[in-house]
Amino acid sequence: MSTEDRLDAWLAEQEGAMLALLERIVNIDSGSHDHAGVTAVAETIAAFLEGEGVACEWLRQSRSGHILRARVEGPGNAPVLLMGHCDTVFPAGEAARRPFRIADGRAYGPGVADMKAGLVMNAFLLAAFARHGGLPCPLLGLFTSDEEIASPVSRPVIEATAKGCRAVYNAEPGRPSGNVCNARKGGVFASLRIEGRAAHAGSAWAEGRSAVLELAHKTIALAALSDPARGITVNVGIVRGGQSVNTVAPWAEAEIDLRYVALADRGPLLASVERIVGQSTVPETRARFAIEGEFLPLEPSPASDRLLAIYREAARAVGFTVEGEFSGGCADSGFTAALGVPTLCSTGPVGGKGHTPEEYMEIATLVPRARALARAILATPPA
């Protein structure tokens, strides 16, 4: 029996064990700011991996949950990297309110698809190769801590780990169509603060300088930067401000989401934003703009096209078809692609309705996606 056949046969028998591990980590609250919960998810994965003989390394963090890096040895020094994040968007207590459950062929629970099923799949792939060997190169698993808030802590770890890799497979959930992502938007998440001057709204209105009014002008100007035909959007998603209804507002602030398709668009877009921030319609108001988090776009390349072709052939051999698909959502895969490392995203089990109480994972895709990725890893050439 070939290595490929041994891997395939072992993975084909693991659905029950995979679901048991998935249930354990779905039932752990792990919002991005719940550092203990994020670490607990990674610790549960580490316990499984160490039980399978996979070497684990802890990258201890003070501003997020701890990051886990695992390694299965293979020839050469250009690894394949499997990525996934342990954090979710859900608040404390969510796992107790709606714990893991299975109904009509789907698994439900907070983060079940985005992306705890992908974590489980990656862990079982590491275990499969540790058991059966056959790797063409070392295999790394990176289980990060803060993707849902744009990976401010994990990004440098991701970039340092990915440098020199022959390929990266990021286990974000497979699209509801069953496809993987070979292109994603980049995104900038920013804050805008306006300082004005307070005054009595009745007896001294003219002495005031309304920060709320200035924010309204800036909101309109920012929205006008959107160019949907080019995939550029600017969304002022949250606004706050003012002191009281009868006071000219002395302050206002907003949270802004900027999206773009091509990295070349990032600089001009931010320059346009800075011009708007630097101009005041309401005299004597001041504005401060700050980038709070950022993702880079996943842009296709000839190398990533070859990676997609390898994965498509692996999927066909397992019994399903898959194509590359564009997503307006952001992911850590943009960081590795920007380094020039061939990257494919959404290789995890298929799921949908992420970030909502209806989030689901298609159980029937859990094992086949693992089997396909095992074949793709075996076929991945040096970069």
TORKOL-4160 file (C-alpha; in steps of 0.2 Angstrom, whole numbers, padded with zeros to 4 digits, m for minus):
383
<pt num="1" X="0000" Y="0000" Z="0000"/>
<pt num="2" X="0007" Y="0017" Z="m0005"/>
<pt num="3" X="0009" Y="0031" Z="0007"/>
<pt num="4" X="m0005" Y="0040" Z="m0001"/>
<pt num="5" X="m0016" Y="0025" Z="0001"/>
<pt num="6" X="m0011" Y="0023" Z="0020"/>
<pt num="7" X="m0015" Y="0042" Z="0023"/>
<pt num="8" X="m0031" Y="0041" Z="0014"/>
<pt num="9" X="m0037" Y="0025" Z="0023"/>
<pt num="10" X="m0033" Y="0032" Z="0040"/>
<pt num="11" X="m0041" Y="0049" Z="0037"/>
<pt num="12" X="m0057" Y="0040" Z="0030"/>
<pt num="13" X="m0059" Y="0032" Z="0047"/>
<pt num="14" X="m0058" Y="0048" Z="0058"/>
<pt num="15" X="m0074" Y="0056" Z="0056"/>
<pt num="16" X="m0080" Y="0051" Z="0073"/>
<pt num="17" X="m0064" Y="0057" Z="0082"/>
<pt num="18" X="m0063" Y="0073" Z="0072"/>
<pt num="19" X="m0081" Y="0077" Z="0077"/>
<pt num="20" X="m0077" Y="0073" Z="0095"/>
<pt num="21" X="m0062" Y="0085" Z="0095"/>
<pt num="22" X="m0072" Y="0098" Z="0086"/>
<pt num="23" X="m0086" Y="0097" Z="0100"/>
<pt num="24" X="m0073" Y="0100" Z="0113"/>
<pt num="25" X="m0066" Y="0116" Z="0105"/>
<pt num="26" X="m0082" Y="0123" Z="0100"/>
<pt num="27" X="m0088" Y="0122" Z="0118"/>
<pt num="28" X="m0074" Y="0133" Z="0123"/>
<pt num="29" X="m0078" Y="0152" Z="0122"/>
<pt num="30" X="m0063" Y="0160" Z="0113"/>
<pt num="31" X="m0068" Y="0177" Z="0107"/>
<pt num="32" X="m0052" Y="0187" Z="0102"/>
<pt num="33" X="m0050" Y="0196" Z="0118"/>
<pt num="34" X="m0053" Y="0181" Z="0129"/>
<pt num="35" X="m0035" Y="0176" Z="0130"/>
<pt num="36" X="m0038" Y="0162" Z="0142"/>
<pt num="37" X="m0051" Y="0154" Z="0130"/>
<pt num="38" X="m0041" Y="0156" Z="0115"/>
<pt num="39" X="m0026" Y="0148" Z="0124"/>
<pt num="40" X="m0038" Y="0134" Z="0130"/>
<pt num="41" X="m0043" Y="0130" Z="0112"/>
<pt num="42" X="m0024" Y="0129" Z="0107"/>
<pt num="43" X="m0020" Y="0118" Z="0122"/>
<pt num="44" X="m0034" Y="0106" Z="0117"/>
<pt num="45" X="m0026" Y="0105" Z="0100"/>
<pt num="46" X="m0009" Y="0103" Z="0107"/>
<pt num="47" X="m0014" Y="0089" Z="0118"/>
<pt num="48" X="m0021" Y="0079" Z="0104"/>
<pt num="49" X="m0006" Y="0082" Z="0093"/>
<pt num="50" X="0007" Y="0077" Z="0107"/>
<pt num="51" X="m0003" Y="0061" Z="0109"/>
<pt num="52" X="0000" Y="0058" Z="0091"/>
<pt num="53" X="0019" Y="0061" Z="0092"/>
<pt num="54" X="0018" Y="0078" Z="0084"/>
<pt num="55" X="0031" Y="0091" Z="0091"/>
<pt num="56" X="0023" Y="0107" Z="0098"/>
<pt num="57" X="0030" Y="0123" Z="0102"/>
<pt num="58" X="0022" Y="0137" Z="0112"/>
<pt num="59" X="0024" Y="0155" Z="0107"/>
<pt num="60" X="0019" Y="0164" Z="0122"/>
<pt num="61" X="0010" Y="0181" Z="0120"/>
<pt num="62" X="0005" Y="0195" Z="0132"/>
<pt num="63" X="m0008" Y="0204" Z="0121"/>
<pt num="64" X="m0017" Y="0189" Z="0115"/>
<pt num="65" X="m0020" Y="0170" Z="0118"/>
<pt num="66" X="m0004" Y="0160" Z="0116"/>
<pt num="67" X="0001" Y="0154" Z="0098"/>
<pt num="68" X="0004" Y="0135" Z="0095"/>
<pt num="69" X="0016" Y="0130" Z="0081"/>
<pt num="70" X="0018" Y="0111" Z="0077"/>
<pt num="71" X="0030" Y="0102" Z="0066"/>
<pt num="72" X="0031" Y="0085" Z="0057"/>
<pt num="73" X="0048" Y="0082" Z="0050"/>
<pt num="74" X="0052" Y="0079" Z="0032"/>
<pt num="75" X="0066" Y="0081" Z="0020"/>
<pt num="76" X="0073" Y="0098" Z="0015"/>
<pt num="77" X="0070" Y="0115" Z="0023"/>
<pt num="78" X="0055" Y="0122" Z="0013"/>
<pt num="79" X="0040" Y="0117" Z="0023"/>
<pt num="80" X="0021" Y="0117" Z="0018"/>
<pt num="81" X="0012" Y="0127" Z="0031"/>
<pt num="82" X="m0006" Y="0124" Z="0037"/>
<pt num="83" X="m0014" Y="0139" Z="0045"/>
<pt num="84" X="m0029" Y="0142" Z="0056"/>
<pt num="85" X="m0035" Y="0154" Z="0070"/>
<pt num="86" X="m0042" Y="0149" Z="0087"/>
<pt num="87" X="m0052" Y="0165" Z="0090"/>
<pt num="88" X="m0070" Y="0168" Z="0086"/>
<pt num="89" X="m0081" Y="0184" Z="0086"/>
<pt num="90" X="m0093" Y="0178" Z="0099"/>
<pt num="91" X="m0095" Y="0185" Z="0117"/>
<pt num="92" X="m0092" Y="0176" Z="0134"/>
<pt num="93" X="m0105" Y="0163" Z="0138"/>
<pt num="94" X="m0110" Y="0160" Z="0119"/>
<pt num="95" X="m0104" Y="0142" Z="0120"/>
<pt num="96" X="m0115" Y="0138" Z="0135"/>
<pt num="97" X="m0130" Y="0146" Z="0127"/>
<pt num="98" X="m0129" Y="0136" Z="0111"/>
<pt num="99" X="m0116" Y="0122" Z="0113"/>
<pt num="100" X="m0110" Y="0111" Z="0099"/>
<pt num="101" X="m0124" Y="0100" Z="0091"/>
<pt num="102" X="m0128" Y="0090" Z="0075"/>
<pt num="103" X="m0144" Y="0091" Z="0065"/>
<pt num="104" X="m0148" Y="0085" Z="0048"/>
<pt num="105" X="m0130" Y="0083" Z="0043"/>
<pt num="106" X="m0123" Y="0099" Z="0049"/>
<pt num="107" X="m0114" Y="0104" Z="0065"/>
<pt num="108" X="m0118" Y="0120" Z="0074"/>
<pt num="109" X="m0110" Y="0130" Z="0087"/>
<pt num="110" X="m0100" Y="0146" Z="0089"/>
<pt num="111" X="m0085" Y="0146" Z="0077"/>
<pt num="112" X="m0089" Y="0128" Z="0071"/>
<pt num="113" X="m0085" Y="0133" Z="0053"/>
<pt num="114" X="m0075" Y="0149" Z="0056"/>
<pt num="115" X="m0064" Y="0141" Z="0059"/>
<pt num="116" X="m0063" Y="0127" Z="0072"/>
<pt num="117" X="m0067" Y="0113" Z="0059"/>
<pt num="118" X="m0052" Y="0119" Z="0050"/>
<pt num="119" X="m0041" Y="0118" Z="0065"/>
<pt num="120" X="m0047" Y="0100" Z="0068"/>
<pt num="121" X="m0044" Y="0096" Z="0050"/>
<pt num="122" X="m0026" Y="0103" Z="0051"/>
<pt num="123" X="m0023" Y="0094" Z="0067"/>
<pt num="124" X="m0028" Y="0077" Z="0059"/>
<pt num="125" X="m0017" Y="0080" Z="0044"/>
<pt num="126" X="m0002" Y="0083" Z="0055"/>
<pt num="127" X="m0007" Y="0067" Z="0065"/>
<pt num="128" X="m0009" Y="0057" Z="0049"/>
<pt num="129" X="0008" Y="0062" Z="0042"/>
<pt num="130" X="0016" Y="0059" Z="0059"/>
<pt num="131" X="0009" Y="0041" Z="0059"/>
<pt num="132" X="0012" Y="0036" Z="0041"/>
<pt num="133" X="0026" Y="0048" Z="0035"/>
<pt num="134" X="0029" Y="0051" Z="0016"/>
<pt num="135" X="0031" Y="0069" Z="0017"/>
<pt num="136" X="0040" Y="0078" Z="0003"/>
<pt num="137" X="0046" Y="0091" Z="0015"/>
<pt num="138" X="0043" Y="0097" Z="0033"/>
<pt num="139" X="0025" Y="0100" Z="0038"/>
<pt num="140" X="0020" Y="0115" Z="0049"/>
<pt num="141" X="0004" Y="0119" Z="0058"/>
<pt num="142" X="0001" Y="0136" Z="0065"/>
<pt num="143" X="m0014" Y="0139" Z="0077"/>
<pt num="144" X="m0015" Y="0158" Z="0079"/>
<pt num="145" X="m0024" Y="0169" Z="0091"/>
<pt num="146" X="m0032" Y="0185" Z="0084"/>
<pt num="147" X="m0037" Y="0184" Z="0066"/>
<pt num="148" X="m0055" Y="0191" Z="0069"/>
<pt num="149" X="m0047" Y="0207" Z="0075"/>
<pt num="150" X="m0035" Y="0208" Z="0060"/>
<pt num="151" X="m0021" Y="0198" Z="0068"/>
<pt num="152" X="m0011" Y="0212" Z="0076"/>
<pt num="153" X="m0001" Y="0200" Z="0087"/>
<pt num="154" X="m0001" Y="0185" Z="0075"/>
<pt num="155" X="0004" Y="0194" Z="0059"/>
<pt num="156" X="0023" Y="0194" Z="0063"/>
<pt num="157" X="0022" Y="0176" Z="0068"/>
<pt num="158" X="0013" Y="0171" Z="0052"/>
<pt num="159" X="0025" Y="0181" Z="0041"/>
<pt num="160" X="0041" Y="0174" Z="0050"/>
<pt num="161" X="0034" Y="0156" Z="0049"/>
<pt num="162" X="0029" Y="0157" Z="0031"/>
<pt num="163" X="0045" Y="0164" Z="0024"/>
<pt num="164" X="0054" Y="0150" Z="0015"/>
<pt num="165" X="0039" Y="0139" Z="0014"/>
<pt num="166" X="0035" Y="0131" Z="m0002"/>
<pt num="167" X="0016" Y="0133" Z="0000"/>
<pt num="168" X="0003" Y="0139" Z="0013"/>
<pt num="169" X="m0015" Y="0131" Z="0014"/>
<pt num="170" X="m0026" Y="0142" Z="0025"/>
<pt num="171" X="m0041" Y="0132" Z="0033"/>
<pt num="172" X="m0054" Y="0145" Z="0033"/>
<pt num="173" X="m0071" Y="0137" Z="0029"/>
<pt num="174" X="m0074" Y="0131" Z="0011"/>
<pt num="175" X="m0086" Y="0142" Z="0003"/>
<pt num="176" X="m0105" Y="0137" Z="0003"/>
<pt num="177" X="m0103" Y="0133" Z="m0015"/>
<pt num="178" X="m0089" Y="0120" Z="m0010"/>
<pt num="179" X="m0075" Y="0131" Z="m0018"/>
<pt num="180" X="m0059" Y="0137" Z="m0011"/>
<pt num="181" X="m0053" Y="0155" Z="m0011"/>
<pt num="182" X="m0039" Y="0160" Z="m0023"/>
<pt num="183" X="m0043" Y="0178" Z="m0021"/>
<pt num="184" X="m0048" Y="0190" Z="m0007"/>
<pt num="185" X="m0050" Y="0208" Z="m0003"/>
<pt num="186" X="m0038" Y="0218" Z="0008"/>
<pt num="187" X="m0045" Y="0228" Z="0022"/>
<pt num="188" X="m0040" Y="0242" Z="0033"/>
<pt num="189" X="m0050" Y="0245" Z="0049"/>
<pt num="190" X="m0048" Y="0262" Z="0056"/>
<pt num="191" X="m0054" Y="0275" Z="0069"/>
<pt num="192" X="m0057" Y="0293" Z="0066"/>
<pt num="193" X="m0059" Y="0306" Z="0080"/>
<pt num="194" X="m0065" Y="0324" Z="0078"/>
<pt num="195" X="m0062" Y="0337" Z="0091"/>
<pt num="196" X="m0074" Y="0352" Z="0091"/>
<pt num="197" X="m0079" Y="0365" Z="0104"/>
<pt num="198" X="m0093" Y="0364" Z="0116"/>
<pt num="199" X="m0106" Y="0378" Z="0118"/>
<pt num="200" X="m0124" Y="0380" Z="0124"/>
<pt num="201" X="m0135" Y="0375" Z="0109"/>
<pt num="202" X="m0148" Y="0389" Z="0113"/>
<pt num="203" X="m0139" Y="0404" Z="0121"/>
<pt num="204" X="m0121" Y="0402" Z="0113"/>
<pt num="205" X="m0124" Y="0391" Z="0097"/>
<pt num="206" X="m0112" Y="0402" Z="0087"/>
<pt num="207" X="m0098" Y="0399" Z="0099"/>
<pt num="208" X="m0098" Y="0380" Z="0097"/>
<pt num="209" X="m0089" Y="0370" Z="0083"/>
<pt num="210" X="m0099" Y="0354" Z="0081"/>
<pt num="211" X="m0088" Y="0338" Z="0079"/>
<pt num="212" X="m0104" Y="0329" Z="0075"/>
<pt num="213" X="m0107" Y="0340" Z="0060"/>
<pt num="214" X="m0089" Y="0339" Z="0054"/>
<pt num="215" X="m0090" Y="0320" Z="0056"/>
<pt num="216" X="m0106" Y="0320" Z="0045"/>
<pt num="217" X="m0096" Y="0330" Z="0031"/>
<pt num="218" X="m0082" Y="0318" Z="0032"/>
<pt num="219" X="m0093" Y="0303" Z="0032"/>
<pt num="220" X="m0101" Y="0308" Z="0015"/>
<pt num="221" X="m0084" Y="0312" Z="0008"/>
<pt num="222" X="m0077" Y="0295" Z="0013"/>
<pt num="223" X="m0092" Y="0286" Z="0006"/>
<pt num="224" X="m0089" Y="0295" Z="m0010"/>
<pt num="225" X="m0072" Y="0286" Z="m0012"/>
<pt num="226" X="m0081" Y="0269" Z="m0015"/>
<pt num="227" X="m0078" Y="0262" Z="m0032"/>
<pt num="228" X="m0088" Y="0246" Z="m0033"/>
<pt num="229" X="m0083" Y="0242" Z="m0051"/>
<pt num="230" X="m0065" Y="0241" Z="m0045"/>
<pt num="231" X="m0069" Y="0232" Z="m0028"/>
<pt num="232" X="m0065" Y="0248" Z="m0018"/>
<pt num="233" X="m0078" Y="0251" Z="m0003"/>
<pt num="234" X="m0077" Y="0263" Z="0011"/>
<pt num="235" X="m0090" Y="0260" Z="0025"/>
<pt num="236" X="m0092" Y="0271" Z="0041"/>
<pt num="237" X="m0099" Y="0257" Z="0051"/>
<pt num="238" X="m0100" Y="0265" Z="0069"/>
<pt num="239" X="m0102" Y="0283" Z="0074"/>
<pt num="240" X="m0102" Y="0291" Z="0092"/>
<pt num="241" X="m0102" Y="0308" Z="0098"/>
<pt num="242" X="m0109" Y="0323" Z="0108"/>
<pt num="243" X="m0111" Y="0328" Z="0126"/>
<pt num="244" X="m0130" Y="0331" Z="0127"/>
<pt num="245" X="m0144" Y="0336" Z="0116"/>
<pt num="246" X="m0143" Y="0354" Z="0121"/>
<pt num="247" X="m0124" Y="0356" Z="0118"/>
<pt num="248" X="m0114" Y="0359" Z="0102"/>
<pt num="249" X="m0105" Y="0342" Z="0101"/>
<pt num="250" X="m0087" Y="0344" Z="0107"/>
<pt num="251" X="m0082" Y="0327" Z="0100"/>
<pt num="252" X="m0086" Y="0313" Z="0088"/>
<pt num="253" X="m0078" Y="0297" Z="0082"/>
<pt num="254" X="m0081" Y="0284" Z="0069"/>
<pt num="255" X="m0075" Y="0267" Z="0065"/>
<pt num="256" X="m0071" Y="0264" Z="0046"/>
<pt num="257" X="m0069" Y="0249" Z="0035"/>
<pt num="258" X="m0059" Y="0251" Z="0019"/>
<pt num="259" X="m0059" Y="0237" Z="0006"/>
<pt num="260" X="m0049" Y="0235" Z="m0010"/>
<pt num="261" X="m0044" Y="0221" Z="m0022"/>
<pt num="262" X="m0027" Y="0225" Z="m0027"/>
<pt num="263" X="m0012" Y="0229" Z="m0016"/>
<pt num="264" X="m0008" Y="0243" Z="m0028"/>
<pt num="265" X="m0024" Y="0252" Z="m0023"/>
<pt num="266" X="m0020" Y="0253" Z="m0005"/>
<pt num="267" X="m0008" Y="0268" Z="m0005"/>
<pt num="268" X="m0019" Y="0279" Z="m0016"/>
<pt num="269" X="m0035" Y="0275" Z="m0006"/>
<pt num="270" X="m0026" Y="0279" Z="0011"/>
<pt num="271" X="m0019" Y="0295" Z="0003"/>
<pt num="272" X="m0037" Y="0300" Z="m0002"/>
<pt num="273" X="m0043" Y="0296" Z="0016"/>
<pt num="274" X="m0029" Y="0307" Z="0023"/>
<pt num="275" X="m0034" Y="0322" Z="0012"/>
<pt num="276" X="m0052" Y="0321" Z="0019"/>
<pt num="277" X="m0046" Y="0319" Z="0037"/>
<pt num="278" X="m0035" Y="0334" Z="0035"/>
<pt num="279" X="m0048" Y="0346" Z="0028"/>
<pt num="280" X="m0061" Y="0354" Z="0039"/>
<pt num="281" X="m0078" Y="0360" Z="0033"/>
<pt num="282" X="m0083" Y="0366" Z="0051"/>
<pt num="283" X="m0069" Y="0378" Z="0055"/>
<pt num="284" X="m0058" Y="0375" Z="0070"/>
<pt num="285" X="m0062" Y="0357" Z="0071"/>
<pt num="286" X="m0047" Y="0344" Z="0071"/>
<pt num="287" X="m0047" Y="0326" Z="0066"/>
<pt num="288" X="m0036" Y="0311" Z="0070"/>
<pt num="289" X="m0036" Y="0295" Z="0059"/>
<pt num="290" X="m0028" Y="0279" Z="0065"/>
<pt num="291" X="m0026" Y="0262" Z="0057"/>
<pt num="292" X="m0032" Y="0249" Z="0071"/>
<pt num="293" X="m0030" Y="0233" Z="0061"/>
<pt num="294" X="m0026" Y="0228" Z="0043"/>
<pt num="295" X="m0027" Y="0213" Z="0031"/>
<pt num="296" X="m0018" Y="0212" Z="0014"/>
<pt num="297" X="m0027" Y="0205" Z="m0001"/>
<pt num="298" X="m0025" Y="0188" Z="m0007"/>
<pt num="299" X="m0020" Y="0191" Z="m0025"/>
<pt num="300" X="m0018" Y="0176" Z="m0038"/>
<pt num="301" X="m0001" Y="0173" Z="m0045"/>
<pt num="302" X="0005" Y="0159" Z="m0057"/>
<pt num="303" X="0012" Y="0150" Z="m0042"/>
<pt num="304" X="m0005" Y="0150" Z="m0033"/>
<pt num="305" X="m0013" Y="0145" Z="m0049"/>
<pt num="306" X="m0003" Y="0130" Z="m0049"/>
<pt num="307" X="m0007" Y="0126" Z="m0031"/>
<pt num="308" X="m0025" Y="0128" Z="m0035"/>
<pt num="309" X="m0023" Y="0115" Z="m0050"/>
<pt num="310" X="m0014" Y="0103" Z="m0038"/>
<pt num="311" X="m0029" Y="0105" Z="m0025"/>
<pt num="312" X="m0042" Y="0103" Z="m0039"/>
<pt num="313" X="m0034" Y="0087" Z="m0045"/>
<pt num="314" X="m0032" Y="0080" Z="m0027"/>
<pt num="315" X="m0051" Y="0084" Z="m0024"/>
<pt num="316" X="m0056" Y="0075" Z="m0040"/>
<pt num="317" X="m0046" Y="0060" Z="m0035"/>
<pt num="318" X="m0056" Y="0060" Z="m0018"/>
<pt num="319" X="m0073" Y="0062" Z="m0027"/>
<pt num="320" X="m0078" Y="0080" Z="m0027"/>
<pt num="321" X="m0075" Y="0095" Z="m0039"/>
<pt num="322" X="m0069" Y="0112" Z="m0033"/>
<pt num="323" X="m0065" Y="0129" Z="m0041"/>
<pt num="324" X="m0056" Y="0145" Z="m0035"/>
<pt num="325" X="m0068" Y="0159" Z="m0029"/>
<pt num="326" X="m0066" Y="0177" Z="m0025"/>
<pt num="327" X="m0071" Y="0183" Z="m0008"/>
<pt num="328" X="m0074" Y="0201" Z="m0002"/>
<pt num="329" X="m0069" Y="0195" Z="0016"/>
<pt num="330" X="m0051" Y="0196" Z="0022"/>
<pt num="331" X="m0040" Y="0183" Z="0030"/>
<pt num="332" X="m0023" Y="0179" Z="0036"/>
<pt num="333" X="m0019" Y="0171" Z="0019"/>
<pt num="334" X="m0016" Y="0189" Z="0012"/>
<pt num="335" X="m0001" Y="0191" Z="0023"/>
<pt num="336" X="0008" Y="0175" Z="0016"/>
<pt num="337" X="0003" Y="0179" Z="m0002"/>
<pt num="338" X="0011" Y="0196" Z="0000"/>
<pt num="339" X="0027" Y="0187" Z="0004"/>
<pt num="340" X="0027" Y="0179" Z="m0013"/>
<pt num="341" X="0023" Y="0162" Z="m0005"/>
<pt num="342" X="0010" Y="0152" Z="m0015"/>
<pt num="343" X="m0006" Y="0152" Z="m0005"/>
<pt num="344" X="m0023" Y="0144" Z="m0006"/>
<pt num="345" X="m0037" Y="0149" Z="0006"/>
<pt num="346" X="m0053" Y="0141" Z="0012"/>
<pt num="347" X="m0047" Y="0123" Z="0012"/>
<pt num="348" X="m0056" Y="0119" Z="0027"/>
<pt num="349" X="m0073" Y="0110" Z="0028"/>
<pt num="350" X="m0087" Y="0118" Z="0020"/>
<pt num="351" X="m0098" Y="0130" Z="0030"/>
<pt num="352" X="m0109" Y="0145" Z="0030"/>
<pt num="353" X="m0117" Y="0159" Z="0040"/>
<pt num="354" X="m0101" Y="0163" Z="0049"/>
<pt num="355" X="m0102" Y="0176" Z="0063"/>
<pt num="356" X="m0121" Y="0172" Z="0066"/>
<pt num="357" X="m0130" Y="0160" Z="0077"/>
<pt num="358" X="m0135" Y="0150" Z="0062"/>
<pt num="359" X="m0116" Y="0146" Z="0058"/>
<pt num="360" X="m0115" Y="0128" Z="0052"/>
<pt num="361" X="m0102" Y="0116" Z="0045"/>
<pt num="362" X="m0107" Y="0102" Z="0032"/>
<pt num="363" X="m0101" Y="0086" Z="0041"/>
<pt num="364" X="m0100" Y="0076" Z="0025"/>
<pt num="365" X="m0086" Y="0088" Z="0019"/>
<pt num="366" X="m0075" Y="0086" Z="0035"/>
<pt num="367" X="m0066" Y="0070" Z="0030"/>
<pt num="368" X="m0065" Y="0072" Z="0011"/>
<pt num="369" X="m0057" Y="0089" Z="0013"/>
<pt num="370" X="m0044" Y="0082" Z="0024"/>
<pt num="371" X="m0041" Y="0068" Z="0012"/>
<pt num="372" X="m0039" Y="0080" Z="m0003"/>
<pt num="373" X="m0027" Y="0091" Z="0006"/>
<pt num="374" X="m0016" Y="0076" Z="0011"/>
<pt num="375" X="m0015" Y="0072" Z="m0007"/>
<pt num="376" X="m0011" Y="0090" Z="m0012"/>
<pt num="377" X="0002" Y="0091" Z="0002"/>
<pt num="378" X="0011" Y="0076" Z="m0006"/>
<pt num="379" X="0010" Y="0084" Z="m0023"/>
<pt num="380" X="0016" Y="0102" Z="m0018"/>
<pt num="381" X="0032" Y="0106" Z="m0027"/>
<pt num="382" X="0046" Y="0117" Z="m0020"/>
<pt num="383" X="0042" Y="0136" Z="m0023"/>
